[in-house]
Amino acid sequence: AAARIASAEIEQARSKAALVERQIARSALIAPFDALVIEGDLSQSIGRAVRRGEELFQIAPLESYRVALEVEETQLDDIRIGQTGTLVLSSLPDQGYAIEVTRITPRLEANDGRNVAMVEGQLLDSSPQIRPGMRGVAKVDVEERLLIQVWAQPIIDWIRLALWRWTP
């Protein structure tokens, strides 16, 4: 009886080992596109238990990048989906890249003492020099206006707010 129990325990241990080997074989993830690892370091996780759903890496596609634009709340009315513009990256200041506005988020964030909305854009031009996380300045083409109107608009907005504050 003891020999049969030991034999059953050995068979159970072999089954568990086979199950773990199959789970390890299925744990290899392959991205469906060419990408670059932008966050995560597997060497810091060696020997550590990993929970299901835990993020190990963040990857970014090499072909198409998403551009995140910070637009001040006072200028948000001028931005429309489909507008185009130019992006100049800090690390590549001699080159401009065409962008197109694809999404305007309705959420404002405080950044450097001003309220900004996150506007997403798509790069229309691509270059092998562009990498995820690069920062720069983008200018979106809006309608033509008189120069005096552009300069006077912040003053007009300030006067409207001041009058609104002082009226009951």
HELIX and SHEET records of a PDB file:
HELIX    1   1 ALA A    2  ARG A   26  1                                  25    
HELIX    2   2 LEU A   42  GLN A   44  5                                   3    
HELIX    3   3 GLU A   73  ASP A   78  5                                   6    
HELIX    4   4 LEU A  147  TRP A  166  1                                  20    
SHEET    1   A 2 ALA A  35  GLU A  39  0                                        
SHEET    2   A 2 GLN A  58  PRO A  61 -1                                        
SHEET    1   B 5 ARG A  66  GLU A  72  0                                        
SHEET    2   B 5 ARG A 114  LEU A 123 -1                                        
SHEET    3   B 5 LEU A  92  ASN A 111 -1                                        
SHEET    4   B 5 THR A  84  LEU A  89 -1                                        
SHEET    5   B 5 GLY A 136  VAL A 140 -1                                        
END                                                                             
